[in-house]
Amino acid sequence: MALLTDIGVEELGHLEMVGCIVTQLTKGEGAKSFDKWGRGDYYVDHANAVYPASAAGSPWTAAGIQSKGDPIADLMENMAAEQKARATYDNILRLSDDPDVNKIIKFLRAREVVHFQRFGELLNYYQEMIPPQVANA
């Protein structure tokens, strides 16, 4: 339980860090600047506020979270989510030429790798708890 709580709290911190990067990068930018980059619709709805959405503009919803109530299935889903986050950070690093942004993104990427490893350790723990008759069924 402590591991899941720690990772969950850290992930909220990641969201805050990315939000701060976006806020700093768009400070002083007005509607015309957003419109020039094809994001005028975002500015109309949110101005410079951080609004969790995909790169394509789809708002974040809980619909993307898969949960079965089964520790093994849920940990596998969590591990996949960490790898998807790592891949997203890799893509950001390919696009960014800002050393300050890249430093933070590299830190966040490293933490996703650690989360993947911790979830893997917990997965191993649960898999070892499965009685042999159930595992071989």
N, CA, C and O atoms as a GROMACS GRO file, in nm:
protein
  548
    1MET      N    1   0.082  -0.119   0.000
    1MET     CA    2   0.000   0.000   0.000
    1MET      C    3   0.087   0.126   0.000
    1MET      O    4   0.057   0.224  -0.068
    2ALA      N    5   0.196   0.122   0.077
    2ALA     CA    6   0.284   0.239   0.084
    2ALA      C    7   0.348   0.267  -0.052
    2ALA      O    8   0.361   0.382  -0.092
    3LEU      N    9   0.387   0.161  -0.123
    3LEU     CA   10   0.448   0.179  -0.254
    3LEU      C   11   0.350   0.248  -0.350
    3LEU      O   12   0.388   0.342  -0.420
    4LEU      N   13   0.227   0.201  -0.351
    4LEU     CA   14   0.127   0.260  -0.441
    4LEU      C   15   0.098   0.405  -0.404
    4LEU      O   16   0.081   0.490  -0.492
    5THR      N   17   0.092   0.433  -0.275
    5THR     CA   18   0.069   0.571  -0.230
    5THR      C   19   0.185   0.661  -0.271
    5THR      O   20   0.164   0.771  -0.321
    6ASP      N   21   0.308   0.612  -0.249
    6ASP     CA   22   0.425   0.693  -0.283
    6ASP      C   23   0.430   0.724  -0.432
    6ASP      O   24   0.456   0.838  -0.471
    7ILE      N   25   0.405   0.623  -0.515
    7ILE     CA   26   0.409   0.645  -0.659
    7ILE      C   27   0.296   0.739  -0.702
    7ILE      O   28   0.316   0.828  -0.785
    8GLY      N   29   0.177   0.719  -0.645
    8GLY     CA   30   0.064   0.806  -0.679
    8GLY      C   31   0.091   0.952  -0.646
    8GLY      O   32   0.061   1.041  -0.726
    9VAL      N   33   0.148   0.975  -0.528
    9VAL     CA   34   0.180   1.113  -0.488
    9VAL      C   35   0.286   1.171  -0.581
    9VAL      O   36   0.278   1.287  -0.621
   10GLU      N   37   0.386   1.090  -0.614
   10GLU     CA   38   0.492   1.139  -0.703
   10GLU      C   39   0.436   1.170  -0.841
   10GLU      O   40   0.477   1.268  -0.904
   11GLU      N   41   0.343   1.088  -0.891
   11GLU     CA   42   0.283   1.115  -1.022
   11GLU      C   43   0.206   1.247  -1.022
   11GLU      O   44   0.208   1.319  -1.121
   12LEU      N   45   0.139   1.279  -0.913
   12LEU     CA   46   0.073   1.409  -0.904
   12LEU      C   47   0.176   1.522  -0.909
   12LEU      O   48   0.151   1.628  -0.967
   13GLY      N   49   0.292   1.498  -0.848
   13GLY     CA   50   0.401   1.595  -0.855
   13GLY      C   51   0.452   1.612  -0.998
   13GLY      O   52   0.488   1.722  -1.039
   14HIS      N   53   0.453   1.501  -1.074
   14HIS     CA   54   0.494   1.510  -1.215
   14HIS      C   55   0.398   1.600  -1.291
   14HIS      O   56   0.440   1.683  -1.372
   15LEU      N   57   0.270   1.582  -1.266
   15LEU     CA   58   0.169   1.665  -1.334
   15LEU      C   59   0.193   1.812  -1.300
   15LEU      O   60   0.183   1.898  -1.387
   16GLU      N   61   0.224   1.840  -1.175
   16GLU     CA   62   0.250   1.978  -1.134
   16GLU      C   63   0.376   2.033  -1.203
   16GLU      O   64   0.378   2.149  -1.245
   17MET      N   65   0.479   1.951  -1.213
   17MET     CA   66   0.602   1.996  -1.278
   17MET      C   67   0.579   2.028  -1.426
   17MET      O   68   0.625   2.130  -1.476
   18VAL      N   69   0.509   1.940  -1.495
   18VAL     CA   70   0.480   1.964  -1.636
   18VAL      C   71   0.393   2.088  -1.651
   18VAL      O   72   0.414   2.169  -1.741
   19GLY      N   73   0.295   2.104  -1.562
   19GLY     CA   74   0.211   2.223  -1.565
   19GLY      C   75   0.291   2.351  -1.546
   19GLY      O   76   0.265   2.451  -1.612
   20CYS      N   77   0.390   2.348  -1.456
   20CYS     CA   78   0.476   2.465  -1.435
   20CYS      C   79   0.559   2.495  -1.559
   20CYS      O   80   0.578   2.612  -1.595
   21ILE      N   81   0.609   2.390  -1.626
   21ILE     CA   82   0.686   2.411  -1.749
   21ILE      C   83   0.598   2.481  -1.852
   21ILE      O   84   0.639   2.580  -1.914
   22VAL      N   85   0.478   2.430  -1.871
   22VAL     CA   86   0.386   2.488  -1.970
   22VAL      C   87   0.355   2.633  -1.934
   22VAL      O   88   0.355   2.721  -2.020
   23THR      N   89   0.327   2.657  -1.807
   23THR     CA   90   0.296   2.793  -1.761
   23THR      C   91   0.413   2.888  -1.790
   23THR      O   92   0.392   2.998  -1.840
   24GLN      N   93   0.534   2.844  -1.759
   24GLN     CA   94   0.651   2.929  -1.782
   24GLN      C   95   0.675   2.953  -1.931
   24GLN      O   96   0.712   3.063  -1.971
   25LEU      N   97   0.653   2.850  -2.012
   25LEU     CA   98   0.677   2.864  -2.156
   25LEU      C   99   0.572   2.951  -2.224
   25LEU      O  100   0.600   3.010  -2.329
   26THR      N  101   0.453   2.960  -2.168
   26THR     CA  102   0.347   3.039  -2.233
   26THR      C  103   0.324   3.173  -2.165
   26THR      O  104   0.236   3.249  -2.206
   27LYS      N  105   0.401   3.203  -2.061
   27LYS     CA  106   0.385   3.332  -1.991
   27LYS      C  107   0.405   3.447  -2.090
   27LYS      O  108   0.504   3.451  -2.163
   28GLY      N  109   0.312   3.537  -2.089
   28GLY     CA  110   0.320   3.653  -2.177
   28GLY      C  111   0.268   3.628  -2.317
   28GLY      O  112   0.258   3.721  -2.397
   29GLU      N  113   0.235   3.505  -2.348
   29GLU     CA  114   0.180   3.474  -2.481
   29GLU      C  115   0.031   3.507  -2.480
   29GLU      O  116  -0.040   3.477  -2.384
   30GLY      N  117  -0.014   3.567  -2.585
   30GLY     CA  118  -0.154   3.604  -2.595
   30GLY      C  119  -0.227   3.519  -2.697
   30GLY      O  120  -0.174   3.422  -2.750
   31ALA      N  121  -0.348   3.558  -2.723
   31ALA     CA  122  -0.436   3.483  -2.813
   31ALA      C  123  -0.375   3.468  -2.952
   31ALA      O  124  -0.383   3.360  -3.011
   32LYS      N  125  -0.315   3.573  -3.004
   32LYS     CA  126  -0.259   3.566  -3.140
   32LYS      C  127  -0.146   3.463  -3.149
   32LYS      O  128  -0.132   3.394  -3.251
   33SER      N  129  -0.066   3.453  -3.044
   33SER     CA  130   0.042   3.355  -3.043
   33SER      C  131  -0.014   3.212  -3.044
   33SER      O  132   0.035   3.127  -3.118
   34PHE      N  133  -0.115   3.187  -2.962
   34PHE     CA  134  -0.177   3.054  -2.960
   34PHE      C  135  -0.240   3.023  -3.096
   34PHE      O  136  -0.230   2.911  -3.147
   35ASP      N  137  -0.304   3.124  -3.154
   35ASP     CA  138  -0.369   3.104  -3.283
   35ASP      C  139  -0.266   3.076  -3.393
   35ASP      O  140  -0.291   2.996  -3.483
   36LYS      N  141  -0.152   3.142  -3.385
   36LYS     CA  142  -0.046   3.121  -3.485
   36LYS      C  143  -0.001   2.974  -3.488
   36LYS      O  144   0.035   2.922  -3.593
   37TRP      N  145  -0.003   2.910  -3.374
   37TRP     CA  146   0.040   2.771  -3.363
   37TRP      C  147  -0.078   2.673  -3.374
   37TRP      O  148  -0.064   2.555  -3.344
   38GLY      N  149  -0.193   2.724  -3.416
   38GLY     CA  150  -0.308   2.635  -3.434
   38GLY      C  151  -0.374   2.594  -3.305
   38GLY      O  152  -0.444   2.492  -3.301
   39ARG      N  153  -0.353   2.670  -3.198
   39ARG     CA  154  -0.412   2.636  -3.068
   39ARG      C  155  -0.501   2.748  -3.016
   39ARG      O  156  -0.519   2.763  -2.895
   40GLY      N  157  -0.556   2.827  -3.106
   40GLY     CA  158  -0.645   2.935  -3.067
   40GLY      C  159  -0.766   2.884  -2.990
   40GLY      O  160  -0.814   2.950  -2.898
   41ASP      N  161  -0.816   2.766  -3.027
   41ASP     CA  162  -0.930   2.708  -2.956
   41ASP      C  163  -0.896   2.680  -2.810
   41ASP      O  164  -0.979   2.698  -2.722
   42TYR      N  165  -0.774   2.636  -2.786
   42TYR     CA  166  -0.731   2.612  -2.648
   42TYR      C  167  -0.732   2.744  -2.571
   42TYR      O  168  -0.782   2.750  -2.458
   43TYR      N  169  -0.677   2.849  -2.633
   43TYR     CA  170  -0.670   2.978  -2.566
   43TYR      C  171  -0.809   3.031  -2.533
   43TYR      O  172  -0.831   3.087  -2.426
   44VAL      N  173  -0.904   3.013  -2.625
   44VAL     CA  174  -1.040   3.060  -2.602
   44VAL      C  175  -1.099   2.996  -2.476
   44VAL      O  176  -1.164   3.063  -2.396
   45ASP      N  177  -1.074   2.866  -2.460
   45ASP     CA  178  -1.132   2.795  -2.345
   45ASP      C  179  -1.051   2.811  -2.216
   45ASP      O  180  -1.109   2.811  -2.108
   46HIS      N  181  -0.918   2.823  -2.227
   46HIS     CA  182  -0.835   2.814  -2.106
   46HIS      C  183  -0.733   2.926  -2.088
   46HIS      O  184  -0.667   2.932  -1.984
   47ALA      N  185  -0.720   3.016  -2.186
   47ALA     CA  186  -0.614   3.118  -2.184
   47ALA      C  187  -0.480   3.048  -2.162
   47ALA      O  188  -0.450   2.951  -2.231
   48ASN      N  189  -0.400   3.096  -2.068
   48ASN     CA  190  -0.270   3.034  -2.042
   48ASN      C  191  -0.276   2.930  -1.931
   48ASN      O  192  -0.172   2.880  -1.887
   49ALA      N  193  -0.395   2.896  -1.885
   49ALA     CA  194  -0.408   2.799  -1.777
   49ALA      C  195  -0.371   2.659  -1.826
   49ALA      O  196  -0.389   2.626  -1.943
   50VAL      N  197  -0.319   2.579  -1.734
   50VAL     CA  198  -0.287   2.441  -1.766
   50VAL      C  199  -0.415   2.359  -1.757
   50VAL      O  200  -0.483   2.359  -1.654
   51TYR      N  201  -0.445   2.291  -1.864
   51TYR     CA  202  -0.564   2.206  -1.872
   51TYR      C  203  -0.519   2.070  -1.922
   51TYR      O  204  -0.480   2.058  -2.038
   52PRO      N  205  -0.525   1.967  -1.838
   52PRO     CA  206  -0.473   1.836  -1.878
   52PRO      C  207  -0.542   1.781  -2.003
   52PRO      O  208  -0.662   1.757  -2.004
   53ALA      N  209  -0.462   1.764  -2.106
   53ALA     CA  210  -0.513   1.714  -2.234
   53ALA      C  211  -0.400   1.645  -2.308
   53ALA      O  212  -0.283   1.665  -2.277
   54SER      N  213  -0.436   1.563  -2.405
   54SER     CA  214  -0.335   1.498  -2.488
   54SER      C  215  -0.273   1.601  -2.580
   54SER      O  216  -0.321   1.714  -2.591
   55ALA      N  217  -0.166   1.561  -2.647
   55ALA     CA  218  -0.101   1.651  -2.741
   55ALA      C  219  -0.196   1.691  -2.854
   55ALA      O  220  -0.180   1.797  -2.913
   56ALA      N  221  -0.294   1.606  -2.883
   56ALA     CA  222  -0.392   1.635  -2.987
   56ALA      C  223  -0.508   1.719  -2.935
   56ALA      O  224  -0.596   1.757  -3.011
   57GLY      N  225  -0.507   1.748  -2.805
   57GLY     CA  226  -0.610   1.833  -2.747
   57GLY      C  227  -0.725   1.762  -2.681
   57GLY      O  228  -0.817   1.827  -2.631
   58SER      N  229  -0.723   1.628  -2.678
   58SER     CA  230  -0.831   1.555  -2.610
   58SER      C  231  -0.816   1.570  -2.460
   58SER      O  232  -0.711   1.539  -2.405
   59PRO      N  233  -0.920   1.618  -2.391
   59PRO     CA  234  -0.911   1.637  -2.247
   59PRO      C  235  -0.887   1.506  -2.174
   59PRO      O  236  -0.936   1.400  -2.214
   60TRP      N  237  -0.811   1.515  -2.065
   60TRP     CA  238  -0.788   1.398  -1.982
   60TRP      C  239  -0.919   1.356  -1.917
   60TRP      O  240  -0.996   1.440  -1.870
   61THR      N  241  -0.944   1.226  -1.915
   61THR     CA  242  -1.057   1.172  -1.840
   61THR      C  243  -1.011   1.043  -1.773
   61THR      O  244  -0.909   0.986  -1.810
   62ALA      N  245  -1.086   1.000  -1.676
   62ALA     CA  246  -1.056   0.875  -1.608
   62ALA      C  247  -1.087   0.754  -1.696
   62ALA      O  248  -1.056   0.641  -1.658
   63ALA      N  249  -1.148   0.777  -1.812
   63ALA     CA  250  -1.183   0.665  -1.900
   63ALA      C  251  -1.060   0.588  -1.947
   63ALA      O  252  -1.071   0.471  -1.983
   64GLY      N  253  -0.946   0.651  -1.946
   64GLY     CA  254  -0.823   0.584  -1.988
   64GLY      C  255  -0.761   0.496  -1.882
   64GLY      O  256  -0.665   0.425  -1.910
   65ILE      N  257  -0.812   0.501  -1.762
   65ILE     CA  258  -0.757   0.421  -1.653
   65ILE      C  259  -0.827   0.286  -1.651
   65ILE      O  260  -0.949   0.278  -1.638
   66GLN      N  261  -0.749   0.183  -1.663
   66GLN     CA  262  -0.804   0.047  -1.658
   66GLN      C  263  -0.783  -0.010  -1.518
   66GLN      O  264  -0.674  -0.001  -1.463
   67SER      N  265  -0.885  -0.067  -1.462
   67SER     CA  266  -0.876  -0.127  -1.329
   67SER      C  267  -0.967  -0.248  -1.324
   67SER      O  268  -1.086  -0.240  -1.355
   68LYS      N  269  -0.909  -0.362  -1.284
   68LYS     CA  270  -0.986  -0.485  -1.276
   68LYS      C  271  -1.012  -0.528  -1.132
   68LYS      O  272  -1.096  -0.613  -1.107
   69GLY      N  273  -0.940  -0.468  -1.037
   69GLY     CA  274  -0.952  -0.514  -0.899
   69GLY      C  275  -0.870  -0.640  -0.874
   69GLY      O  276  -0.880  -0.702  -0.768
   70ASP      N  277  -0.791  -0.679  -0.972
   70ASP     CA  278  -0.702  -0.794  -0.962
   70ASP      C  279  -0.560  -0.741  -0.954
   70ASP      O  280  -0.516  -0.672  -1.046
   71PRO      N  281  -0.487  -0.771  -0.846
   71PRO     CA  282  -0.355  -0.709  -0.831
   71PRO      C  283  -0.261  -0.734  -0.948
   71PRO      O  284  -0.188  -0.643  -0.988
   72ILE      N  285  -0.260  -0.851  -1.004
   72ILE     CA  286  -0.168  -0.881  -1.114
   72ILE      C  287  -0.208  -0.803  -1.240
   72ILE      O  288  -0.123  -0.741  -1.303
   73ALA      N  289  -0.335  -0.807  -1.276
   73ALA     CA  290  -0.381  -0.733  -1.394
   73ALA      C  291  -0.358  -0.583  -1.376
   73ALA      O  292  -0.313  -0.516  -1.469
   74ASP      N  293  -0.388  -0.532  -1.259
   74ASP     CA  294  -0.372  -0.388  -1.235
   74ASP      C  295  -0.225  -0.346  -1.236
   74ASP      O  296  -0.192  -0.239  -1.287
   75LEU      N  297  -0.137  -0.429  -1.180
   75LEU     CA  298   0.005  -0.396  -1.183
   75LEU      C  299   0.061  -0.400  -1.325
   75LEU      O  300   0.146  -0.318  -1.361
   76MET      N  301   0.014  -0.494  -1.405
   76MET     CA  302   0.057  -0.499  -1.545
   76MET      C  303   0.012  -0.372  -1.618
   76MET      O  304   0.086  -0.316  -1.698
   77GLU      N  305  -0.109  -0.327  -1.589
   77GLU     CA  306  -0.160  -0.203  -1.648
   77GLU      C  307  -0.076  -0.084  -1.604
   77GLU      O  308  -0.044   0.004  -1.684
   78ASN      N  309  -0.040  -0.081  -1.475
   78ASN     CA  310   0.044   0.027  -1.423
   78ASN      C  311   0.181   0.027  -1.490
   78ASN      O  312   0.234   0.133  -1.524
   79MET      N  313   0.238  -0.092  -1.508
   79MET     CA  314   0.369  -0.102  -1.572
   79MET      C  315   0.362  -0.051  -1.716
   79MET      O  316   0.452   0.017  -1.764
   80ALA      N  317   0.254  -0.085  -1.785
   80ALA     CA  318   0.236  -0.038  -1.922
   80ALA      C  319   0.223   0.115  -1.924
   80ALA      O  320   0.278   0.181  -2.011
   81ALA      N  321   0.150   0.170  -1.828
   81ALA     CA  322   0.134   0.315  -1.822
   81ALA      C  323   0.269   0.384  -1.800
   81ALA      O  324   0.295   0.489  -1.858
   82GLU      N  325   0.354   0.327  -1.717
   82GLU     CA  326   0.486   0.385  -1.693
   82GLU      C  327   0.569   0.383  -1.820
   82GLU      O  328   0.641   0.479  -1.848
   83GLN      N  329   0.561   0.275  -1.897
   83GLN     CA  330   0.636   0.268  -2.022
   83GLN      C  331   0.582   0.367  -2.125
   83GLN      O  332   0.659   0.425  -2.201
   84LYS      N  333   0.451   0.386  -2.126
   84LYS     CA  334   0.393   0.484  -2.218
   84LYS      C  335   0.437   0.626  -2.179
   84LYS      O  336   0.464   0.709  -2.266
   85ALA      N  337   0.445   0.653  -2.049
   85ALA     CA  338   0.492   0.784  -2.003
   85ALA      C  339   0.639   0.803  -2.042
   85ALA      O  340   0.678   0.910  -2.088
   86ARG      N  341   0.720   0.698  -2.024
   86ARG     CA  342   0.861   0.706  -2.063
   86ARG      C  343   0.874   0.736  -2.212
   86ARG      O  344   0.954   0.821  -2.252
   87ALA      N  345   0.795   0.668  -2.294
   87ALA     CA  346   0.799   0.690  -2.439
   87ALA      C  347   0.756   0.833  -2.474
   87ALA      O  348   0.812   0.894  -2.565
   88THR      N  349   0.658   0.886  -2.403
   88THR     CA  350   0.615   1.024  -2.426
   88THR      C  351   0.727   1.120  -2.393
   88THR      O  352   0.752   1.214  -2.469
   89TYR      N  353   0.796   1.098  -2.282
   89TYR     CA  354   0.909   1.185  -2.247
   89TYR      C  355   1.020   1.173  -2.351
   89TYR      O  356   1.084   1.273  -2.384
   90ASP      N  357   1.044   1.052  -2.402
   90ASP     CA  358   1.143   1.035  -2.509
   90ASP      C  359   1.104   1.121  -2.630
   90ASP      O  360   1.190   1.186  -2.690
   91ASN      N  361   0.976   1.120  -2.665
   91ASN     CA  362   0.929   1.200  -2.779
   91ASN      C  363   0.946   1.348  -2.754
   91ASN      O  364   0.985   1.423  -2.844
   92ILE      N  365   0.916   1.392  -2.632
   92ILE     CA  366   0.935   1.534  -2.598
   92ILE      C  367   1.081   1.572  -2.612
   92ILE      O  368   1.112   1.680  -2.664
   93LEU      N  369   1.171   1.485  -2.567
   93LEU     CA  370   1.314   1.515  -2.578
   93LEU      C  371   1.360   1.524  -2.723
   93LEU      O  372   1.452   1.599  -2.755
   94ARG      N  373   1.296   1.449  -2.812
   94ARG     CA  374   1.330   1.458  -2.954
   94ARG      C  375   1.284   1.592  -3.014
   94ARG      O  376   1.342   1.640  -3.111
   95LEU      N  377   1.181   1.650  -2.957
   95LEU     CA  378   1.126   1.775  -3.008
   95LEU      C  379   1.186   1.900  -2.945
   95LEU      O  380   1.191   2.005  -3.008
   96SER      N  381   1.230   1.889  -2.821
   96SER     CA  382   1.271   2.007  -2.745
   96SER      C  383   1.419   2.039  -2.765
   96SER      O  384   1.504   1.951  -2.770
   97ASP      N  385   1.446   2.170  -2.776
   97ASP     CA  386   1.584   2.215  -2.779
   97ASP      C  387   1.614   2.308  -2.661
   97ASP      O  388   1.715   2.379  -2.661
   98ASP      N  389   1.527   2.305  -2.563
   98ASP     CA  390   1.544   2.389  -2.444
   98ASP      C  391   1.614   2.308  -2.335
   98ASP      O  392   1.556   2.213  -2.283
   99PRO      N  393   1.738   2.343  -2.300
   99PRO     CA  394   1.813   2.264  -2.202
   99PRO      C  395   1.747   2.258  -2.064
   99PRO      O  396   1.756   2.157  -1.994
  100ASP      N  397   1.680   2.366  -2.024
  100ASP     CA  398   1.614   2.366  -1.894
  100ASP      C  399   1.494   2.272  -1.894
  100ASP      O  400   1.474   2.196  -1.798
  101VAL      N  401   1.415   2.276  -1.999
  101VAL     CA  402   1.302   2.184  -2.012
  101VAL      C  403   1.354   2.041  -2.019
  101VAL      O  404   1.302   1.952  -1.951
  102ASN      N  405   1.456   2.017  -2.099
  102ASN     CA  406   1.509   1.882  -2.116
  102ASN      C  407   1.560   1.822  -1.986
  102ASN      O  408   1.546   1.702  -1.961
  103LYS      N  409   1.620   1.905  -1.902
  103LYS     CA  410   1.670   1.857  -1.773
  103LYS      C  411   1.555   1.802  -1.688
  103LYS      O  412   1.568   1.696  -1.628
  104ILE      N  413   1.446   1.874  -1.684
  104ILE     CA  414   1.330   1.830  -1.606
  104ILE      C  415   1.267   1.707  -1.670
  104ILE      O  416   1.229   1.613  -1.599
  105ILE      N  417   1.254   1.705  -1.801
  105ILE     CA  418   1.194   1.592  -1.870
  105ILE      C  419   1.279   1.466  -1.848
  105ILE      O  420   1.224   1.357  -1.830
  106LYS      N  421   1.411   1.480  -1.850
  106LYS     CA  422   1.498   1.365  -1.824
  106LYS      C  423   1.480   1.313  -1.682
  106LYS      O  424   1.481   1.192  -1.660
  107PHE      N  425   1.463   1.403  -1.586
  107PHE     CA  426   1.436   1.362  -1.449
  107PHE      C  427   1.304   1.285  -1.441
  107PHE      O  428   1.298   1.178  -1.381
  108LEU      N  429   1.200   1.340  -1.502
  108LEU     CA  430   1.069   1.274  -1.500
  108LEU      C  431   1.075   1.137  -1.568
  108LEU      O  432   1.016   1.041  -1.520
  109ARG      N  433   1.146   1.129  -1.679
  109ARG     CA  434   1.163   1.003  -1.750
  109ARG      C  435   1.230   0.899  -1.661
  109ARG      O  436   1.186   0.784  -1.656
  110ALA      N  437   1.334   0.939  -1.590
  110ALA     CA  438   1.404   0.847  -1.500
  110ALA      C  439   1.312   0.797  -1.389
  110ALA      O  440   1.319   0.680  -1.350
  111ARG      N  441   1.226   0.883  -1.339
  111ARG     CA  442   1.134   0.842  -1.233
  111ARG      C  443   1.031   0.741  -1.286
  111ARG      O  444   0.991   0.650  -1.213
  112GLU      N  445   0.988   0.757  -1.412
  112GLU     CA  446   0.895   0.660  -1.470
  112GLU      C  447   0.960   0.522  -1.478
  112GLU      O  448   0.894   0.420  -1.456
  113VAL      N  449   1.087   0.519  -1.510
  113VAL     CA  450   1.160   0.392  -1.515
  113VAL      C  451   1.165   0.328  -1.376
  113VAL      O  452   1.145   0.208  -1.362
  114VAL      N  453   1.191   0.410  -1.274
  114VAL     CA  454   1.193   0.359  -1.136
  114VAL      C  455   1.055   0.307  -1.097
  114VAL      O  456   1.044   0.201  -1.034
  115HIS      N  457   0.950   0.378  -1.132
  115HIS     CA  458   0.815   0.333  -1.100
  115HIS      C  459   0.788   0.198  -1.166
  115HIS      O  460   0.731   0.108  -1.104
  116PHE      N  461   0.827   0.185  -1.292
  116PHE     CA  462   0.810   0.057  -1.364
  116PHE      C  463   0.880  -0.055  -1.287
  116PHE      O  464   0.823  -0.163  -1.270
  117GLN      N  465   1.001  -0.030  -1.240
  117GLN     CA  466   1.075  -0.132  -1.166
  117GLN      C  467   1.008  -0.167  -1.034
  117GLN      O  468   1.000  -0.284  -0.997
  118ARG      N  469   0.959  -0.067  -0.962
  118ARG     CA  470   0.893  -0.094  -0.834
  118ARG      C  471   0.763  -0.172  -0.856
  118ARG      O  472   0.733  -0.265  -0.781
  119PHE      N  473   0.686  -0.134  -0.959
  119PHE     CA  474   0.565  -0.211  -0.989
  119PHE      C  475   0.601  -0.355  -1.024
  119PHE      O  476   0.530  -0.448  -0.988
  120GLY      N  477   0.712  -0.373  -1.095
  120GLY     CA  478   0.758  -0.508  -1.130
  120GLY      C  479   0.792  -0.590  -1.007
  120GLY      O  480   0.760  -0.709  -1.000
  121GLU      N  481   0.856  -0.528  -0.911
  121GLU     CA  482   0.888  -0.597  -0.785
  121GLU      C  483   0.760  -0.639  -0.713
  121GLU      O  484   0.751  -0.750  -0.660
  122LEU      N  485   0.662  -0.550  -0.711
  122LEU     CA  486   0.535  -0.582  -0.646
  122LEU      C  487   0.461  -0.691  -0.723
  122LEU      O  488   0.398  -0.777  -0.663
  123LEU      N  489   0.470  -0.688  -0.855
  123LEU     CA  490   0.409  -0.792  -0.937
  123LEU      C  491   0.470  -0.928  -0.904
  123LEU      O  492   0.398  -1.026  -0.888
  124ASN      N  493   0.602  -0.934  -0.894
  124ASN     CA  494   0.669  -1.059  -0.857
  124ASN      C  495   0.620  -1.109  -0.722
  124ASN      O  496   0.597  -1.229  -0.704
  125TYR      N  497   0.604  -1.019  -0.627
  125TYR     CA  498   0.555  -1.055  -0.493
  125TYR      C  499   0.417  -1.122  -0.503
  125TYR      O  500   0.396  -1.228  -0.445
  126TYR      N  501   0.325  -1.060  -0.578
  126TYR     CA  502   0.191  -1.117  -0.591
  126TYR      C  503   0.191  -1.248  -0.668
  126TYR      O  504   0.116  -1.340  -0.634
  127GLN      N  505   0.275  -1.258  -0.769
  127GLN     CA  506   0.280  -1.382  -0.847
  127GLN      C  507   0.331  -1.498  -0.762
  127GLN      O  508   0.288  -1.612  -0.780
  128GLU      N  509   0.422  -1.470  -0.670
  128GLU     CA  510   0.473  -1.574  -0.581
  128GLU      C  511   0.368  -1.618  -0.480
  128GLU      O  512   0.377  -1.728  -0.425
  129MET      N  513   0.269  -1.534  -0.455
  129MET     CA  514   0.163  -1.567  -0.358
  129MET      C  515   0.056  -1.657  -0.418
  129MET      O  516  -0.023  -1.715  -0.344
  130ILE      N  517   0.052  -1.671  -0.550
  130ILE     CA  518  -0.052  -1.752  -0.613
  130ILE      C  519  -0.025  -1.898  -0.585
  130ILE      O  520   0.084  -1.946  -0.614
  131PRO      N  521  -0.121  -1.970  -0.528
  131PRO     CA  522  -0.099  -2.112  -0.502
  131PRO      C  523  -0.072  -2.187  -0.632
  131PRO      O  524  -0.130  -2.153  -0.735
  132PRO      N  525   0.016  -2.289  -0.629
  132PRO     CA  526   0.053  -2.362  -0.751
  132PRO      C  527  -0.068  -2.420  -0.826
  132PRO      O  528  -0.069  -2.421  -0.949
  133GLN      N  529  -0.168  -2.468  -0.754
  133GLN     CA  530  -0.285  -2.526  -0.821
  133GLN      C  531  -0.362  -2.423  -0.901
  133GLN      O  532  -0.424  -2.457  -1.002
  134VAL      N  533  -0.361  -2.295  -0.857
  134VAL     CA  534  -0.429  -2.189  -0.932
  134VAL      C  535  -0.341  -2.145  -1.049
  134VAL      O  536  -0.392  -2.122  -1.159
  135ALA      N  537  -0.211  -2.134  -1.027
  135ALA     CA  538  -0.119  -2.091  -1.131
  135ALA      C  539  -0.114  -2.190  -1.247
  135ALA      O  540  -0.093  -2.150  -1.362
  136ASN      N  541  -0.134  -2.317  -1.220
  136ASN     CA  542  -0.126  -2.420  -1.324
  136ASN      C  543  -0.262  -2.457  -1.380
  136ASN      O  544  -0.271  -2.549  -1.462
  137ALA      N  545  -0.367  -2.389  -1.339
  137ALA     CA  546  -0.503  -2.424  -1.386
  137ALA      C  547  -0.525  -2.383  -1.528
  137ALA      O  548  -0.634  -2.405  -1.583
   0.00000   0.00000   0.00000
